[in-house]
């Protein structure tokens, strides 16, 4: 316990130093220009259009999220989607669908509506795949745990879905994406899901921006938190908002389920339920800073550090956050009984079903083809082909690298470690998948496959017990994925990302896409290091404090007797494998066939399968 207190003090001091450095940098930051009348932050002065440039052409209201009639408010939120262009057959504008009777504007309206429709369907289907990843997590984590805890581990993976979803609906979405519309964007940008997202326009931060009339626009120099969307009330009752809500919710649920693996086989059920309602808080706060237009995303416009924090599909936002929470939880819980011997050396505690682990890994790899490509939020973004291939390559190379690393160490090619190698490669490529070439994706996967093996041994050597390797797969390799953007990004994609358009880059390369240090932008690498440090420190401290406080509310760890017996009976009342185990707490089972070595209290009974004639 003394060691844990020392670590906690160390992280508190490190956190204070980090925030002091941040505030020092903030005082030297450039002032952002006031947003224009659409509520969007303009590009830096260096990239602004000349004053004598021709006025912008008049565009349809479903691009500008405004109204043609200044006396009428915009049509959004729009609960039907009818204001975003015009759907065909039957046409919602009453003009019919006879081509020769339609104007160019009428045809354009129909095309725009179809574009939004394609993007809706793409994002929703991708979200369905991400939701199905919960089944993969359940199989991997349950298979890597012992049979006496199978029901409990499976139940944690099941119930984190409704618990996390409830929290995200009540408060998480508002905190993370409530001010999404006022984040930094490139000139001429329009949302791929339509103008309905313009209603996500309330938040809080430092340095409120004002328009020419001195009226607050909702944008901030340093965005910190969103404040609109609680309970998905009518104020955000728009079709586009609900698409974004669903997609982001299943992402958050991935973060929420990562700690259930690292804390398995000793986490008390009631404490776990409290965690499920809390986890949306750190996730959505950090998500706001990176994906909701907050201060990390603004690192480019404020500090001239690349394009600000870039995390395409969540190596940091999703996986690193889940991994560092898992690390804090595992430290507070302590190792499982019997994991370490008297000399502190780890004992093997193998999972009970390796084929189950392999099946779960395949399900997760399949779901990742929704996780990463779906993060374009646009089926019309043809870069999805790169995202898919990069995702595939990183995963397969990660598995191979883990196998080779084990064999070079003189060990057998452990099936479960090769599964974790594949998952590590997938985690690492999640942030850079849209920005790198295929060869770089393979290199990122190669490093991830090696890193996961090294990391597992590293944490074990320091007394951290992680039954499934979640800290190494998600936490460590999530950080590697974030950093790799700043190394391998080519600049081919992401022009204007986070509102950054640098004239010197446009002159050099023709456009200002996201590029790493290998392609001429060292500042992006620095920004990625800041991002990685933020999620590691913020996520860990938040989780450490939470688990410490929640342990006072209700114990975080089960009793010694329950842990030895297995959590299925005492905690859940349902055994994962009733034909193979007997637990005294499961419906008053008799002692038939029980080992004579059992104690009088019947604690820790493990029986052979009772033969049924």
Secondary structure, 3 states (H helix, E strand, C coil): CHHHHHHHHHHHHHHHHHHHHHHHHHHCCCCCCCCCCCCCECCCHHHCCCCCCCCCCCCCHHHHCCCCCCCCCCCCCCCCCCCCCCCCCCCCCCCCCCHHHCCHHHHHHHHHHHHHHHHHHHHHHHHHHHHHHHHHHHHHHHHHCCHHHHHHHHHHHHHHHHHHHHHHHHHHHHHHHCCHHHCECCCCCCCCCCHHHHHCCCEEEEEEEECCCCCEEEEEEEEEEECCCHHHCHHHCCHHHHHHHHHHHHHHHHHHHHHHHHCCCCECHHHHHHHHHHCHHHHHHHHHHHCCCCCCCCHHHHHCCCCCCCCCCCHHHHHHHHHHHHHHHHHHHCCCCCCECCCCCECCCCCCCHHHHHHHHHHHHHHHHHHCHHHHCCCCCCCHHHHHHHHHHHHHHHHHHHHHHHHHCCCCCCHHHHHHHHHHHHHHHHHHCCCCCHHHHHHHHHHHHHHHHHHHHHHHHCCCCCCCCHHHHHHHHHHHHHHHHHHHCECCCCCCHHHCCCHHHHHHHCCCCCECHHHCCHHHHHHHHHHHHHHHHHHHHHHHHHHHHHHHHCCCECCHHHHHHCHHHHHHCCCCCCCCCCCCCCCCCCCCCCCCCCCCCCCCCCCCCCCCC
